Amino acid sequence: MANSIQLLIKHGLRVLSLFSVLVSANSISAEFRPAFNSSAVDAFVQGELQRQQVPGIAVGIFWKGEVLAARGYGYANVEHSVPVSRGTLFQTASVGKQFTAAAVMLLVDDGKLELDAPLTQYFADAPATWSAITARRLLTHTSGIQDYFDGLLNSGVESFDSQREYTEDELLRAFYQLPIEFSPGSRYQYCNTGYVLLGILLHRLSGQFYGDILRDRVFGPLQMKTARVISEADIVRDRAAGYRLVDGELKNQEWYAPSVNTTADGSLYLSIDDYAAWDKALRVKALLSASSWAQVLAPVVLTSGKTYPYGFGWIVEEAKGHPWYHHSGSSQGFKTYISRYLADDLTVVVLSNSIDSHPDRIVDGIAEILDPHLAKIRPVGPSVGAQGSETKRIAQWLMGLANGEVPAAEALGSRRILREQMISYGRYLRPFGPVQSVELLSDHPLGDDRTYVYIVRYKTQVVRLEFVRAMDGRVMDFSVEAE
């Protein structure tokens, strides 16, 4: 079985915040021109490479469809001292979900798939509870099906094993046994199961493996020349090795069974050059109909009537009064982050070959260098709230995490991935010592949930804590990052 860090499979969890980018419309020029300073970007990325202890990073910066920068830093393969280049292939992890979504919408445009038809129309032997689940709910993580890394497969006897081979039929039978954790459409909860199911559905409806659909109808037409599904057997030129830190020592990525590494929840190889081609297609909305693109890039509407900022494989938020589309990925020694700021017609992509890295921080830093208006909100003046009992509880909670104490099951539900994520963050916080102060920076609705942002000060470190709490009090998402 994969270790606890690796249970963040293809997940790309990052707390969503509708107000996570500072909007300063009065000081924004009508025509944005990036303040591109090659040496400043290089210095920043090199600094993060060292600070985060990442073997290798690839960076792509695209403006108005043109490549401002496509560069590699560090090593794609440490053992053989192979440097990262713009052509180095990194695993996408969950960033690959946007390509699965594109394949789904190709079949919608073909008239072969109805987004709002019950899944039982396509999976006749599915449980009756699946009659309220649709492809749209799978795409937007609102299906209610439990994540397969949280659930028990094979009739509840055996946990999912990333080093075991599974056929599509075996996965499907196992998924039928997963519980429905909430009424479909009533809430958002990130779920890899949904995208694996979409891959199986694509295969059934088209007669083609989803990776072949992408090859023939996405990668080929868009000139994404090196994009492909992961293969353990094939000779893949310029493939990066993935890494992890174990007690501060660099180790190779853990091995996954080939069938596990080809599922549609994020099992692709892409280079910066491939992302450059993809960015051009996104700008002009190639391949799909206008109606399909509109659905891909729209926030999901919950049954309550409220929206949640997730479309089809994209987090859908706002920066500088315009759409901001982004997504992260984390799996098997790799982390990836893509961020598109439509206000500036700017895209920043960072690929990393360390499961312990934070490419989102690098993207945020590069975006701020290019346009200071994209800087994340920082605390200015007094905090918006500093209720004694609540901040004291947060401080105790963080100290507990640092000591290996994970919140009780009723605080997290059955989400094993979130539990393992908290354990990982606890190890990150442990060296900082006692919490000195906690300040509430912001809190606001997120669908039917509520998200909270705190600034936490330690003696030698300041971190930003963001978490999402459901109406019933459960923590639904959680992240910690250095300020």
C-alpha positions in Angstrom: 0.0 0.0 0.0 1.1 3.6 -0.6 2.3 5.4 2.4 0.3 8.2 4.0 1.7 11.0 1.9 0.9 9.1 -1.3 -2.8 8.8 -0.3 -3.1 12.3 -1.7 -3.4 10.5 -5.0 -4.2 12.7 -8.0 -6.1 14.8 -5.6 -4.7 18.3 -5.9 -6.6 19.4 -2.7 -6.4 23.2 -2.3 -8.8 25.2 -0.2 -11.0 27.3 -2.5 -11.4 30.9 -1.6 -13.6 33.3 -3.6 -11.6 36.2 -2.2 -8.1 34.8 -2.4 -6.9 37.4 -4.9 -6.8 41.1 -4.1 -9.1 43.1 -6.5 -7.9 46.7 -7.0 -9.9 47.8 -10.1 -9.1 51.5 -9.7 -5.4 51.0 -10.2 -5.6 48.5 -13.1 -4.7 49.7 -16.5 -7.0 49.0 -19.5 -4.3 47.1 -21.3 -2.2 44.9 -19.1 1.4 44.3 -20.0 3.4 41.9 -17.9 6.3 43.4 -16.1 8.4 40.4 -17.2 11.7 40.4 -15.6 13.6 37.2 -16.5 16.2 37.6 -13.7 13.5 38.3 -11.1 11.5 35.2 -12.1 14.7 33.0 -12.2 15.9 34.2 -8.8 12.5 33.6 -7.3 12.1 30.1 -8.8 15.7 29.1 -7.9 15.0 30.3 -4.3 11.9 28.1 -4.1 13.7 25.2 -5.6 16.2 25.3 -2.7 13.7 26.3 0.0 11.2 23.5 -0.9 14.0 21.0 -1.5 12.6 20.1 -5.0 14.8 18.2 -7.4 13.3 19.8 -10.5 10.8 22.4 -11.7 9.5 23.4 -15.1 7.9 26.8 -15.6 5.7 28.0 -18.4 4.5 31.6 -18.7 2.1 32.4 -21.5 0.6 35.8 -22.4 -2.0 36.3 -25.1 -1.2 32.8 -26.4 2.6 33.5 -26.8 5.3 31.9 -24.7 7.0 34.5 -22.4 9.0 31.8 -20.7 9.4 28.0 -20.9 12.2 26.9 -18.7 13.5 24.1 -16.5 15.3 24.3 -13.2 17.1 21.5 -11.4 17.0 17.9 -12.3 14.5 15.7 -14.0 16.4 12.7 -12.9 18.7 13.0 -9.9 20.5 9.7 -10.3 21.6 10.5 -13.8 22.0 14.2 -13.4 19.5 14.9 -16.2 18.4 18.6 -16.2 14.8 19.7 -16.5 14.0 21.3 -19.9 10.8 22.7 -21.4 10.3 19.3 -23.0 10.6 17.3 -19.8 7.4 15.2 -19.2 5.8 15.5 -15.7 2.8 13.6 -14.4 -0.3 15.8 -14.4 -2.0 14.2 -11.4 -5.4 16.0 -11.0 -4.7 18.6 -13.6 -5.4 15.8 -16.0 -9.1 16.0 -15.0 -9.6 19.0 -17.3 -8.6 16.7 -20.2 -11.0 14.0 -19.1 -13.7 16.7 -19.0 -12.8 17.8 -22.5 -13.2 14.2 -23.7 -16.6 13.9 -22.0 -17.8 17.1 -23.7 -16.6 15.8 -27.1 -19.0 12.9 -26.6 -21.7 15.4 -25.5 -21.2 17.3 -28.7 -21.4 14.1 -30.6 -24.8 13.3 -29.1 -23.5 10.2 -27.4 -23.7 11.3 -23.8 -26.3 13.3 -21.9 -24.9 15.2 -18.9 -28.1 15.1 -16.9 -29.2 11.6 -17.7 -29.1 9.2 -14.7 -26.0 7.1 -14.6 -28.2 4.0 -14.4 -29.0 4.8 -18.1 -25.4 3.9 -18.9 -24.6 1.4 -16.1 -27.7 -0.8 -16.0 -26.4 -2.9 -13.1 -25.6 0.1 -10.9 -27.3 0.5 -7.5 -30.7 2.2 -7.5 -29.1 5.0 -5.4 -27.1 6.0 -8.6 -30.3 7.0 -10.4 -29.9 10.5 -8.9 -26.3 10.8 -10.0 -25.4 12.2 -13.5 -22.2 12.8 -15.5 -22.5 16.4 -14.5 -22.4 15.5 -10.9 -19.3 13.4 -11.5 -17.6 16.2 -13.3 -18.3 18.7 -10.5 -17.5 16.5 -7.5 -21.1 16.8 -6.3 -22.2 13.1 -6.8 -22.0 12.1 -3.2 -20.1 8.9 -4.0 -17.3 8.3 -1.6 -13.7 8.7 -2.8 -12.2 5.3 -3.6 -9.2 6.1 -1.4 -11.5 6.8 1.5 -13.7 3.8 0.9 -13.3 0.1 1.3 -13.4 -1.9 -2.0 -14.0 -5.5 -2.8 -17.1 -5.9 -0.7 -15.6 -4.0 2.2 -12.9 -6.7 2.7 -9.9 -5.0 1.3 -8.8 -1.4 1.1 -7.8 0.0 -2.3 -4.3 -1.0 -3.1 -2.4 1.2 -5.6 0.0 -1.6 -6.3 -2.6 -4.1 -7.4 -4.0 -4.4 -10.9 -7.7 -3.7 -11.4 -9.7 -4.1 -14.6 -12.4 -1.5 -15.4 -15.1 -4.0 -14.5 -13.5 -4.8 -11.1 -13.3 -1.1 -10.3 -16.9 -0.6 -11.4 -18.1 -3.4 -9.2 -16.1 -2.1 -6.3 -17.5 1.5 -6.8 -21.0 0.1 -6.7 -20.4 -0.8 -3.1 -19.1 2.7 -2.0 -21.6 4.6 0.1 -23.4 7.7 -1.1 -22.2 10.3 1.5 -24.7 13.0 0.7 -27.7 13.7 -1.6 -26.3 14.1 -5.1 -26.0 17.8 -6.0 -26.4 19.0 -2.4 -22.8 19.8 -1.8 -19.2 19.7 -3.2 -16.7 17.1 -2.0 -13.6 16.4 -4.1 -13.9 12.8 -5.4 -11.5 10.9 -7.6 -14.0 8.1 -8.0 -16.2 10.3 -10.2 -13.4 10.9 -12.8 -12.4 7.2 -12.8 -16.1 6.5 -13.6 -16.1 9.0 -16.4 -13.1 7.2 -18.0 -15.0 3.9 -17.8 -18.1 5.7 -19.2 -16.1 7.1 -22.1 -14.8 3.7 -23.0 -18.3 2.2 -22.9 -19.9 4.8 -25.1 -17.1 5.3 -27.6 -15.5 1.9 -27.7 -12.2 3.6 -27.1 -10.0 3.8 -24.1 -10.2 7.4 -22.8 -6.5 8.0 -23.4 -7.0 7.0 -27.1 -9.8 9.6 -27.3 -7.4 12.2 -26.0 -4.7 11.1 -28.4 -6.9 11.2 -31.4 -9.2 14.2 -30.7 -7.3 16.5 -28.3 -3.5 16.0 -28.2 -3.2 15.3 -32.0 -5.3 18.2 -33.3 -3.8 20.7 -30.8 -0.2 19.7 -31.6 0.4 18.6 -28.0 3.2 16.5 -29.4 4.4 14.7 -26.3 1.2 14.5 -24.2 0.2 11.0 -23.5 -1.2 8.6 -20.9 1.3 7.2 -18.4 2.9 3.9 -19.3 5.3 1.9 -17.2 6.2 -0.3 -20.1 6.9 2.2 -22.9 10.1 3.9 -23.5 9.1 7.6 -22.9 11.7 10.1 -23.9 12.3 13.0 -21.5 10.2 11.4 -18.7 11.0 13.0 -15.3 11.4 10.8 -12.2 9.2 11.5 -9.2 10.5 11.9 -5.7 9.5 12.2 -2.1 11.2 13.2 1.1 11.4 10.6 3.9 12.9 11.9 7.1 14.5 14.7 5.1 16.1 12.2 2.6 15.2 12.2 -1.1 13.6 8.9 -2.2 12.1 7.7 -5.5 8.4 7.8 -6.0 6.4 4.8 -4.9 5.4 2.3 -7.6 1.8 2.0 -8.8 0.3 -0.8 -10.7 0.0 0.1 -14.5 -3.8 -0.1 -14.5 -4.0 2.3 -11.5 -1.7 4.7 -13.4 -4.0 5.0 -16.4 -7.3 5.9 -14.8 -9.1 9.1 -15.9 -8.7 11.0 -12.6 -5.2 12.2 -13.7 -2.8 9.8 -15.3 -1.1 11.8 -18.0 2.4 13.0 -19.0 2.6 16.6 -20.2 5.5 19.0 -20.9 5.6 22.8 -20.7 5.4 22.7 -24.5 2.2 20.7 -24.3 0.8 23.1 -21.9 1.6 26.0 -24.2 -0.4 24.3 -27.0 -3.2 23.6 -24.5 -3.2 27.3 -23.4 -3.7 28.4 -27.1 -6.6 26.1 -27.4 -8.2 27.3 -24.2 -7.9 30.9 -25.4 -9.8 30.3 -28.6 -12.0 27.6 -27.1 -11.0 25.0 -29.7 -12.4 21.5 -30.1 -15.7 21.9 -28.2 -18.9 23.8 -29.0 -19.5 27.2 -27.4 -22.2 25.6 -25.2 -19.9 22.9 -24.0 -17.1 25.4 -23.1 -19.7 27.5 -21.2 -20.6 24.5 -19.1 -17.0 23.5 -18.5 -16.1 26.9 -17.2 -19.2 27.6 -15.1 -19.4 27.1 -11.3 -21.6 24.2 -10.3 -25.1 25.0 -9.1 -26.0 23.1 -6.0 -29.6 21.9 -5.2 -29.9 24.7 -2.7 -29.5 27.2 -5.6 -26.1 28.4 -4.4 -23.0 28.0 -6.6 -19.7 26.4 -5.7 -16.6 27.6 -7.6 -15.8 24.4 -9.5 -16.6 23.7 -13.1 -15.6 20.6 -15.1 -12.0 20.0 -14.0 -11.4 23.6 -13.2 -11.7 25.7 -10.0 -13.6 28.8 -11.1 -12.9 32.0 -9.2 -12.3 35.7 -9.9 -9.3 37.9 -10.0 -9.3 41.6 -10.9 -13.0 41.4 -11.8 -12.5 38.7 -14.4 -12.5 34.9 -14.4 -9.6 33.0 -12.8 -9.4 29.3 -13.7 -6.9 27.1 -11.9 -6.3 23.6 -10.6 -3.6 21.6 -8.8 -2.5 18.0 -9.0 -0.6 15.7 -6.5 0.4 12.1 -7.1 3.2 9.6 -7.0 6.2 12.0 -6.6 4.7 14.9 -8.7 2.8 18.1 -8.1 1.4 20.4 -10.8 -0.4 23.7 -10.8 -2.0 25.7 -13.7 -3.5 29.1 -13.3 -5.2 31.2 -15.9 -5.9 34.9 -15.2 -8.3 36.1 -17.9 -8.0 39.7 -16.8 -4.4 39.7 -18.0 -4.8 36.9 -20.6 -2.0 35.3 -18.6 -1.3 31.7 -17.8 1.3 30.3 -15.4 2.1 26.6 -15.2 4.6 25.0 -12.7 5.5 21.3 -12.8 7.4 19.7 -10.0 8.9 16.2 -9.4 8.5 16.3 -5.6 5.3 15.2 -3.8 6.3 17.4 -0.9 6.6 20.6 -3.1 4.2 23.5 -3.3 3.9 24.6 -7.0 0.9 26.8 -6.2 3.2 29.0 -4.1 5.6 29.3 -7.1 2.7 30.2 -9.4 1.4 32.8 -7.0 4.9 34.3 -6.6 5.5 34.5 -10.4 2.0 36.0 -11.0 2.8 38.7 -8.4 6.1 39.5 -10.1 4.3 39.9 -13.4 1.3 41.8 -12.0 1.4 43.0 -8.4 -2.5 43.2 -8.5 -2.5 39.4 -8.4 -0.9 39.4 -5.0 -2.7 37.3 -2.4 -4.4 39.2 0.4 -2.1 39.9 3.3 -3.2 41.1 6.7 -3.4 44.8 6.9 -4.2 46.5 10.2 -6.3 44.7 12.8 -7.8 41.4 11.9 -11.5 41.2 11.0 -12.1 39.1 14.1 -10.1 37.8 17.0 -12.6 36.1 19.2 -10.7 34.7 22.2 -12.4 31.3 22.5 -12.3 30.6 18.7 -8.7 31.6 18.2 -7.7 29.7 21.3 -9.4 26.6 19.9 -7.6 27.0 16.6 -4.3 27.3 18.4 -5.0 24.1 20.4 -6.0 22.3 17.3 -2.8 23.2 15.4 -0.7 22.2 18.4 -2.5 18.9 18.5 -1.8 18.3 14.8 1.9 19.1 15.4 1.9 16.4 18.1 0.3 13.9 15.8 -3.3 14.3 17.2 -5.8 14.2 14.4 -9.4 15.5 15.0 -12.0 12.9 15.9 -13.8 11.1 13.2 -17.0 13.1 13.7 -15.0 16.2 12.8 -13.9 14.9 9.5 -16.4 12.2 8.5 -15.0 9.2 6.7 -12.5 11.2 4.6 -9.2 9.3 5.0 -7.5 11.5 2.4 -8.2 14.6 4.5 -7.0 12.8 7.6 -3.8 11.9 6.0 -3.4 15.4 4.7 -3.7 16.8 8.2 -1.1 14.3 9.5 1.3 15.6 6.8 0.6 19.3 7.7 1.1 18.4 11.4 4.6 17.2 10.5 5.2 20.4 8.7 4.1 22.5 11.7 6.0 20.5 14.4 9.4 22.3 14.1 7.8 25.7 14.6 7.0 25.1 18.3 4.2 26.7 20.3 1.6 28.9 18.5 2.2 32.6 19.5 -1.0 34.1 18.1 -4.0 33.4 15.8 -5.8 36.1 13.8 -8.9 35.7 11.7 -8.2 37.3 8.3 -11.5 36.5 6.6 -14.5 34.2 6.5 -17.2 34.0 3.9 -19.6 31.5 2.3 -18.4 28.8 -0.1 -21.5 27.2 -1.6 -23.4 26.0 1.5 -20.2 25.8 3.5 -18.1 28.5 5.0 -14.3 29.1 4.5 -12.1 30.6 7.1 -8.6 32.1 6.7 -6.3 32.6 9.7 -2.8 34.1 10.1 -1.0 31.9 12.6 2.3 33.2 14.1 5.0 31.1 15.6 8.3 32.3 17.0 10.2 31.9 13.8 7.4 31.4 11.2 4.1 32.8 10.0 1.6 30.6 8.2 -1.8 31.0 6.6 -4.4 28.5 7.6 -7.4 28.0 5.4 -10.2 25.5 6.1 -13.8 24.9 4.9 -16.4 24.0 7.4 -19.7 22.4 6.5 -23.0 23.5 8.1 -22.9 20.5 10.4 -19.5 21.6 11.7 -17.3 19.1 9.9 -14.1 20.2 8.3 -14.3 19.6 4.6 -10.9 21.0 3.4 -7.8 22.2 5.0 -4.5 23.8 4.0 -1.4 25.4 5.6 1.2 27.5 3.7 4.0 29.7 4.7 3.5 33.5 4.5 
